[in-house]
Amino acid sequence: MSAATVNNEACKLAQNPKVSARVDRLFRDKEVEQRMQRLSRSERVISKLEEIGLRSGEPDGTQVRALELLGKSMGMWIDKVETEDKTQRTADEIERDLMERLKALGVG
């Protein structure tokens, strides 16, 4: 078959409700399988990190790093920078700045 014929037949099959339902189901099943694999992999990584981080003895750099990664995976801390604008501006100054920015964008 030529490529055009294959595409034409595929289009016809995709319009069949039974075929499209089966294709949708196969995609959903594949997504579930991938999700389960990721979850399983994540659980193995966390388990190994716990093993390294919580073993007895004097903690070394490996243990500290394992505990850090474990904490991050549990959302115990998030690396982010917070900024705060401490300048005081009047309503007129804010309006003027907005108008200048709009002009720069060609809107105002």
C-alpha positions in Angstrom: 0.0 0.0 0.0 1.1 3.5 -0.6 1.5 6.0 2.3 -1.7 7.9 1.1 -3.7 4.7 1.2 -2.4 3.7 4.6 -3.3 7.2 5.9 -6.8 7.0 4.3 -7.5 3.6 5.8 -6.2 4.7 9.2 -8.5 7.7 9.2 -11.5 5.5 8.4 -10.6 3.1 11.2 -10.1 6.0 13.7 -13.7 7.2 13.0 -15.1 3.8 14.0 -16.4 4.2 17.6 -15.2 0.7 18.6 -11.7 1.2 17.2 -11.3 4.7 18.7 -12.6 3.4 22.1 -10.0 0.6 22.0 -7.2 3.0 21.1 -8.2 5.3 23.9 -8.3 2.4 26.3 -4.8 1.3 25.2 -3.4 4.8 25.7 -5.0 5.0 29.2 -3.5 1.6 30.1 -0.1 2.7 28.9 -0.3 5.9 31.0 -1.3 3.9 34.1 1.6 1.5 33.5 4.1 4.4 33.1 2.7 6.1 36.2 3.1 2.8 38.2 6.7 2.4 37.0 7.6 6.0 38.0 6.0 5.4 41.4 7.8 2.1 41.9 11.1 3.8 40.9 10.5 6.7 43.2 9.8 4.3 46.1 13.0 2.4 45.4 15.0 5.6 45.4 13.5 6.9 48.6 14.0 3.5 50.3 17.7 3.5 49.3 18.1 7.1 50.5 16.5 6.2 53.8 18.9 3.2 54.1 22.0 5.4 53.4 20.8 8.3 55.4 19.7 6.4 58.5 22.5 3.9 58.9 24.2 3.9 62.2 27.6 5.4 62.9 29.1 8.8 62.3 27.2 10.6 59.5 29.3 11.3 56.4 28.7 13.4 53.4 26.9 10.7 51.6 24.4 10.3 54.4 23.8 14.0 54.7 23.2 14.3 51.0 20.9 11.3 51.1 18.9 12.9 53.9 18.8 16.2 52.0 17.4 14.5 48.9 15.0 12.5 50.9 13.7 15.7 52.6 13.3 17.4 49.2 11.4 14.5 47.9 9.0 14.8 50.8 8.6 18.5 50.3 10.3 19.4 53.6 12.0 22.4 52.0 11.9 24.1 48.7 14.7 26.2 47.2 13.3 29.5 46.3 14.2 33.2 46.5 11.6 35.6 47.8 11.8 39.2 47.0 9.9 42.1 48.4 9.5 45.5 46.9 10.1 47.9 49.8 9.7 51.1 47.8 6.7 53.2 48.5 4.9 54.7 45.5 1.9 56.8 45.2 -1.1 56.0 43.0 0.0 58.7 40.6 3.5 57.2 40.3 2.1 53.8 39.6 -0.2 55.1 37.0 2.6 57.0 35.3 4.8 53.9 35.3 2.0 51.8 33.8 1.3 54.4 31.1 5.0 54.5 30.2 5.1 50.7 29.9 2.0 50.7 27.8 3.5 53.3 25.4 6.7 51.2 25.2 4.6 48.3 24.1 2.8 50.4 21.6 -0.6 50.0 23.4 -1.0 53.5 24.9 
